[in-house]
């Protein structure tokens, strides 16, 4: 669910950005998706899922679980991912030379370019999402609360995520410290993986 981080960690071309985003929208093993997506997009999906595994099992991510209210703790990974995007947005200039608005415009253009292969859930709502600044609004508490509410509406079982802004406001220092420790480690790990084309499908 941390769309912005996945897009930043993608390779610098449209197909990679689309694939790195679609990991949250496309079910199934990559080999079963052949024929539905270009190879470069599939490689991005593989990279997305590798990043998710690294993040979910990382000691810093696991240490944040007590910061999530007990009623939402089974969504700790999702909530933590989204909060990482909050601090990535707030500290964007430390991680990317391209201004955030320019970067998100480039990502939205990549999605529009690949409209024909987007899952219906994303394709049918893309223009609404873009108008809502879906990739750029994480940086304020109000914007983050909006993101949590949107996630809570995706499926009935996600309803507890609705109030997750309280987890941030009650533990802001811990989450921010964790982001500053974790994100450089994640970027270094992604660089060590090498080109996405080396990924095994």
C-alpha positions as CSV (number, residue, x, y, z in Angstrom):
1,X,0.0,0.0,0.0
2,X,3.0,2.3,0.2
3,X,2.6,3.3,-3.4
4,X,5.0,6.3,-3.4
5,X,8.0,4.3,-2.0
6,X,7.5,1.5,-4.6
7,X,7.4,4.1,-7.4
8,X,10.6,5.8,-6.1
9,X,12.3,2.4,-5.9
10,X,11.3,1.5,-9.4
11,X,13.7,1.8,-12.3
12,X,13.5,5.1,-14.3
13,X,11.1,4.1,-17.0
14,X,7.3,3.8,-17.3
15,X,6.9,0.0,-17.4
16,X,8.9,-0.4,-14.3
17,X,6.9,2.2,-12.4
18,X,3.7,0.6,-13.5
19,X,4.9,-2.9,-12.5
20,X,6.1,-1.7,-9.1
21,X,2.7,-0.2,-8.4
22,X,0.7,-3.1,-9.7
23,X,2.1,-5.5,-7.1
24,X,-0.7,-4.2,-4.8
25,X,-3.4,-4.7,-7.4
26,X,-2.6,-7.9,-9.2
27,X,-3.0,-11.3,-7.6
28,X,-1.3,-14.5,-8.7
29,X,2.2,-15.7,-9.3
30,X,4.2,-13.8,-11.9
31,X,4.6,-16.8,-14.2
32,X,0.8,-17.0,-14.3
33,X,0.6,-13.4,-15.4
34,X,2.7,-13.9,-18.6
35,X,0.7,-12.8,-21.6
36,X,-1.3,-10.3,-19.6
37,X,1.6,-7.9,-19.0
38,X,4.8,-6.9,-20.8
39,X,7.9,-8.5,-19.4
40,X,9.2,-5.2,-18.1
41,X,6.0,-4.7,-16.1
42,X,6.2,-8.3,-14.8
43,X,9.7,-7.6,-13.6
44,X,8.4,-4.6,-11.7
45,X,5.7,-6.7,-10.0
46,X,8.4,-9.2,-8.9
47,X,10.5,-6.3,-7.5
48,X,7.5,-4.9,-5.7
49,X,6.8,-8.3,-4.0
50,X,10.5,-8.7,-3.0
51,X,10.4,-5.2,-1.4
52,X,7.3,-6.2,0.5
53,X,8.9,-9.3,1.9
54,X,12.0,-7.4,2.9
55,X,9.9,-4.7,4.6
56,X,7.4,-7.1,6.4
57,X,10.2,-9.2,7.9
58,X,12.6,-6.3,8.8
59,X,13.4,-5.8,12.5
60,X,12.4,-2.1,12.4
61,X,9.0,-3.0,10.9
62,X,8.4,-5.7,13.5
63,X,9.5,-3.4,16.3
64,X,6.7,-0.9,15.3
65,X,3.9,-3.4,15.8
66,X,3.2,-2.3,19.4
67,X,2.6,1.2,18.2
68,X,-0.5,0.0,16.4
69,X,-3.7,-0.2,18.5
70,X,-4.6,-3.9,19.4
71,X,-7.8,-3.8,17.3
72,X,-5.8,-2.9,14.2
73,X,-2.7,-4.8,14.9
74,X,-3.4,-7.5,12.3
75,X,-3.1,-4.6,9.7
76,X,0.2,-3.4,11.2
77,X,2.2,-4.1,8.0
78,X,-0.3,-2.1,5.9
79,X,-0.5,0.8,8.4
80,X,3.3,1.0,8.8
81,X,3.8,1.0,5.0
82,X,1.4,3.9,4.6
83,X,3.1,5.8,7.5
84,X,6.5,5.3,5.8
85,X,5.0,7.1,2.7
86,X,3.9,9.9,5.1
87,X,7.5,10.5,6.1
88,X,8.9,9.9,2.7
89,X,6.6,12.7,1.5
90,X,7.7,15.0,4.3
91,X,11.4,14.3,3.7
92,X,11.1,13.9,-0.1
93,X,14.0,16.2,-0.9
94,X,16.4,14.0,1.1
95,X,15.6,11.1,-1.1
96,X,14.9,12.4,-4.6
97,X,16.3,15.4,-6.6
98,X,13.0,15.6,-8.6
99,X,10.3,17.7,-6.9
100,X,7.5,15.5,-5.6
101,X,4.8,17.1,-7.8
102,X,6.9,16.5,-10.9
103,X,7.6,12.9,-9.9
104,X,4.0,12.1,-9.2
105,X,3.0,13.7,-12.6
106,X,5.5,11.4,-14.3
107,X,4.1,8.3,-12.5
108,X,0.5,9.3,-13.3
109,X,1.5,9.7,-17.0
110,X,3.0,6.2,-16.9
111,X,-0.2,4.8,-15.7
112,X,-2.2,6.6,-18.3
113,X,0.2,5.3,-21.0
114,X,-0.5,1.7,-19.7
115,X,-4.2,2.1,-19.2
116,X,-5.0,-0.9,-21.3
117,X,-3.3,-3.3,-18.9
118,X,-4.4,-1.8,-15.6
119,X,-6.7,-3.9,-13.5
120,X,-10.3,-2.6,-13.5
121,X,-10.0,-1.5,-9.8
122,X,-7.3,0.9,-10.8
123,X,-8.2,1.8,-14.4
124,X,-11.8,2.7,-13.5
125,X,-10.7,5.0,-10.7
126,X,-7.4,6.4,-12.1
127,X,-8.6,9.8,-13.1
128,X,-10.5,10.2,-9.8
129,X,-7.3,9.2,-7.9
130,X,-5.2,11.6,-9.9
131,X,-7.6,14.5,-9.3
132,X,-7.4,13.6,-5.6
133,X,-3.6,13.8,-5.7
134,X,-3.5,10.2,-4.5
135,X,0.3,9.9,-4.7
136,X,1.1,13.3,-3.2
137,X,-1.2,13.8,-0.3
138,X,0.4,11.5,2.3
139,X,2.5,14.3,3.8
140,X,-0.2,15.9,6.1
141,X,-2.1,14.3,8.8
142,X,-5.4,15.2,7.0
143,X,-4.1,13.6,3.8
144,X,-2.9,10.5,5.6
145,X,-6.2,10.2,7.4
146,X,-7.9,10.3,4.0
147,X,-5.7,7.5,2.7
148,X,-6.5,5.3,5.7
149,X,-10.2,5.9,5.2
150,X,-9.9,5.0,1.5
151,X,-8.1,1.7,2.4
152,X,-10.7,0.9,5.0
153,X,-13.4,1.1,2.3
154,X,-11.6,-1.3,0.0
155,X,-12.9,-4.4,1.7
156,X,-15.3,-4.9,4.7
157,X,-12.5,-6.6,6.7
158,X,-10.3,-3.5,6.4
159,X,-12.7,-1.4,8.4
160,X,-10.4,-1.1,11.5
161,X,-7.8,0.8,9.4
162,X,-10.3,3.7,9.4
163,X,-8.8,5.1,12.7
164,X,-5.2,4.4,12.0
165,X,-4.3,8.1,12.0
166,X,-4.4,7.8,15.8
167,X,-1.5,5.3,15.7
168,X,0.6,7.9,14.0
169,X,-0.4,10.8,16.2
170,X,0.2,8.8,19.4
171,X,3.6,7.5,18.3
172,X,4.9,10.0,15.8
173,X,8.5,10.2,17.1
174,X,8.8,6.4,17.0
175,X,7.5,6.1,13.5
176,X,9.6,9.0,12.2
177,X,12.8,7.6,13.8
178,X,12.0,4.2,12.3
179,X,11.6,5.7,8.8
180,X,14.9,7.4,8.9
181,X,16.6,4.2,10.0
182,X,14.7,1.9,7.7
183,X,14.4,3.7,4.3
184,X,18.2,4.0,3.7
185,X,18.6,0.3,4.4
186,X,15.8,-0.5,2.0
187,X,17.3,1.6,-0.8
188,X,20.7,-0.1,-0.3
189,X,19.1,-3.5,-0.4
190,X,17.2,-2.7,-3.6
191,X,20.4,-1.4,-5.2
192,X,22.1,-4.7,-4.3
193,X,19.4,-6.7,-6.1
194,X,20.6,-5.3,-9.4
195,X,18.6,-4.7,-12.5
196,X,14.9,-5.7,-12.5
197,X,15.5,-7.7,-15.7
198,X,17.6,-10.1,-13.6
199,X,14.5,-11.1,-11.5
200,X,13.4,-14.7,-11.8
201,X,9.8,-14.9,-12.9
